Amino acid sequence: MRNKLTLYDLAAAEDDRRFSPCCWRTKMALAHKGLPHEAIPWRFTEKDAIAASGQGKVPVLVDGGATVADSWAIALHLEKSYPHLPSLFGGSSAMHLTLFINDWVDRVVLPALAPILAVDILAHLHPKDRQYFRATREKVYGRPLEEVSADRATRVVAFRNLLEPLRTVLRKQSFVAGDTPAYADYVPFAAFQWARCISPFKLLDQHDPISSWRLRMLDTFDGLAHRAPGYPV
Amino acid sequence: MRNKLTLYDLAAAEDDRRFSPCCWRTKMALAHKGLPHEAIPWRFTEKDAIAASGQGKVPVLVDGGATVADSWAIALHLEKSYPHLPSLFGGSSAMHLTLFINDWVDRVVLPALAPILAVDILAHLHPKDRQYFRATREKVYGRPLEEVSADRATRVVAFRNLLEPLRTVLRKQSFVAGDTPAYADYVPFAAFQWARCISPFKLLDQHDPISSWRLRMLDTFDGLAHRAPGYPV
C-alpha cells in the first residue's frame, strides 16, 4: 500500500488561492507521477507547522516517514521513490540538464518576476502574513513594495527579453522537454502560474510562443493548473 | 569503412588559430564521438569554398555525401549517423534539454561576449577578412568596434552576472551534463574557447566555479582545447 502524501502549500487569504511557484513545481510533479496528495494550506508565518522539515519554507512534502523540503529535493525524492511511475526527467543525463533549467528559473526568471508581482501578492495575502511579507521583501529591495511594482510596465519589457532562450526553444519544439512536458517544463511554467494565481497584470504578448506553451501547460493533467483560482491569461 | 570527415573551421591570419565558438562545439563533439576529421582553415570571405552548404557560415561538416551546416544540425547528424559511438546528449530527453542550453548560449552568452572580444578578433583576422568583419559587426552595433570594446571592463561585470545559472549548476555538479561532460558542456565551453583563442582579456575570476570547470574542459580529450593556440586563462 502506498504512503499517504501530504504537501504544505502556500495559500493566500482564501484557502484555495495557492500561488507559490515552488509549490506549483511540486504539484505538477505529483500529477506527472499520478500521485494523489493532500495539500494543506499554509501561510508564511506558520513556521511551527513545518518545523519537522528543519527549515521555514514550502513546499514541504511528507511521504510516510520522510519529510522533504525544497522543490528540487522533492523532485529527486519522487523520482527515486517512485521509479516505476513516469519519469520526471527522462533519465539521468536529462536530470542533470533539468537542473540547469531549474537554476535558470531560480536565478533569472523569478528575480525578474517578483518585483512585478509584489503589490498583487501583498493584496492577496492572509492579513497575518502581510507584515512578514512586506518586511522581508522590503529589506531586499530597500524601498516600499508599492514603489518596487510601480515601474512594472517597464520591468515587463526586460522580463520578456530575459525569456528569449525559452522562447527560442519553444519555436522549435512543443515543450521544453520535447514532445511531451516534463519537470523541465513545470519549473518555468510554475513561475507563470505564480503570476496567474495572484496578479491580473499581463505578462506576455498573446503572439509570443511562450503564451501558446503556457496555454498547453494550463491544459495538462486535465487542466490542473487552469482549474486553480486565478486571473485570465 | 568510415567516411572521411572534413570540417571547415574558421581561422585567423595564422592557419592554426581557430577561434569560432560554433566550430569549437563541433570539434568537441567530434572528439566526444572519437571521430577523426580534417579541419580546413576557412576565412569569413571564402564563401565559395562552402557554397555546397547553401549558406555562408561555418561550421560546415562534409561527411561522405552529406554536407551539413549549423553546429546544432551537425550535432544531430553525428548523433544519428554514429549511434554506436558515445552519445552527445545521453538520450532523447537530454537532447531536447540540451537545446535549451544551446539556445541560452546563443541568445544570452554569445551576444554579451561578442562586444568584449570585438577589437581582439579584428586584430587577429586575416587581412582579407578585416573589412568584412568590421562592416558586418559595425552595422549591428551602430558604432566603431573600437568603441564597442572600449567599455569592456564594465561589460564583463554584466557578462559574469549573466552566467549565474551556469555557476549555480557547477557548484552542485562537475559538469553541466553531470559527472562527465557532454554536448551541454561543449556549447558554453566553446564560448570561452572563442575568447581564449583570440583575446588576452580576463573574463572570469579565478575563484569562480566556472573557472575550475573551464580548466577541466581544457583538459578533456587529452587537452584538445588546451593545445590550440590561444592566451593563458
Interface residues (C-beta under 8 A of the other chain):
Chain A: F89 G90 G91 S92 S93 A94 M95 H96 L97 T98 L99 F100 I101 D103 W104 D106 R107 V108 E164 P165 L166 T168 V169 K172 Q173 F175 V176 A177 G178 A182 A184
Chain B: F89 G90 G91 S92 S93 A94 M95 H96 L97 T98 L99 F100 I101 D103 W104 D106 R107 V108 E164 P165 L166 T168 V169 K172 Q173 F175 V176 A177 G178 A182 A184
